Amino acid sequence: MTASQPKVSTNSHLYDQDFYLWLETTAEQLKAGKLAEVDLANLIEEIESMGRTEKRALESNLVVLLMHLLKYKYQPEKRTNSWKSTIREHRRRLKRIFKDSPSLKPYFQEVFLECYQDARNLASDETGLSLDTFPVESLFTTDECLHQGFLPE
């Protein structure tokens, strides 16, 4: 390589050595249009990982919401403002996910029943009630779950 030839290298070595610096460097390269210098393999991996993280956040919030709706329904004598607050908070989180990523709404529909089954198991564990107490089919629709005023009585 001569002095007049620019050194073209990716920043893939940074990915393992200093992740934050890799992020900053990659962002600067993209902003500057230096696409040949971008560590594409790791950038693609990180973007795909972000998508999986968003899906996991949706699932996690949905399971917690469903579990608390079940607890609220099946333990009326133990209802607390804390349960209502948890229900409200996880609805808020889900609505924010849908606001930021409306394309995740179909995924919500897709995983709803699976999340409900997870919520049944957790509700049984937390309440000490038999798993059979909680119906196999969801008592709640997806719309009810997201509706701020809905509480199962």
N, C-alpha and C positions, 0 to 999 in steps of 0.2 A: 504494500500500500504506500502510495506517495503522499507527500504533505498536502497535495491539492485534492486528494480523494478523501471525502468525509468517512469517518468510521461509522458504519451502520451496525448497530447491535441492539438486541432486545434487552429489556430489563428483567428477563426471567430469573436471573440470579438473585435479584432483590426479593422476589416472591417468597423465597424460603428464608432469606436473611433478615428482611425488615419489611413486613407486610404493609405497614402504614406508609413507608417511603415508596413502596411499589405502587400503592394506590395513588399517591400524590404525583408520582412520575408518570403513571399511565394517564391520569387526567390531563396533565400538562401536555403530554404527547398528542392526545386526542384533540385538545383545544388548538394546538399549534398545527394540526393537520399532518403530523409526523407519523403517519400510519405504518410506515415500514419499520419503525422502531418499537411499535406496540407489541407487547407480549400477548399475542392473540390467544394462545392455548390457555393460559391462566385466566385471561379476561373472560373468555367464553365459559370456563369452569365457574368463575365467580358469579357471572350473570345467571347461569343455570342454578347455582346454589341459592341465589337470592330468590328465585322463583319458588324453589322448594321451601325455603324459610317462610315465605308469605303463605304458602299452603298450610304449613305446620301451625303457623300462628292462627289461621282461620280455624283449623281443626281443634286446637287447644282451647280457644275461646268458646267455640261451640260446645265442646264437651263440658266445660265448667258451667256454662249457661244452662244446658240441659240437665245437668246433675242438680243444680240448685232449683230449677223448676220442679224436678221430681221430689226433692226434699221438701219444698214448699207445699206441694200437693199432698204428699203422704205423711207429713209430720206437722199438721196444722198447729198442734199444741207447742211446737218448738220454733215457730216462725219468729224471726227477729228482723230488726231493721238492717242488720248486717247482711242477712240473706238477700233482702230487697236491694241493698246497695251492690252486692256482688252481681245480682241479675242485671241491674242497670249498667254497671261498669262493663260487663262482658257484651251487652248489647251495643254499648257505645263503641267498644273496640271493633266489633264486627261491622258496624255501620261505617266506621272510619276506614276499615279495610276495603269495603265496597266503594266508598267515595274515592279512595286512592287508586283502586284497581277494580273497576266495574266488571272486568272480564272474569273475575273470580266468582261471580254470582252463580254461574252454572256448576262450578266445582262445589260450592256450598250445597247445592241441591244433590249433587252426586254423592257426597260423603255424609249427608245428613243422617241416614239410617245407621251407618257404621258408627258415627259419633254418638248416636242415641244409645247403641248397645254398650259402648264404652261408658257412657254416663250412667246407665243402669247399674253396671258393675260397681262403679265408684259410689253411687248413691247407696247401694246395698252395703258396701264396706263402711261408709261414713255413718250410716244410720243404724247399722246392726240389723236392719230388716232383711228378710229373705229376699233373694233375687226375684223370686216368683211374685213378690208384692208388686213389682214394677212390670207393667205390660210389655210384651215383646215388641209390639207395634207402638210407635210413638203416639202419645196422647196429644201432642202438640204439632201444629203445622209449622212449616218454615216461616210463614208470615206471622203467626202468633209469637214465635220465638223472638222475632225482631221487633214486634210491636211494643213500644214503651209502656203502654198501659196494661198489657196483658199479664195477669198473674193467675195461675190455676187455683180454683177454689174447690 
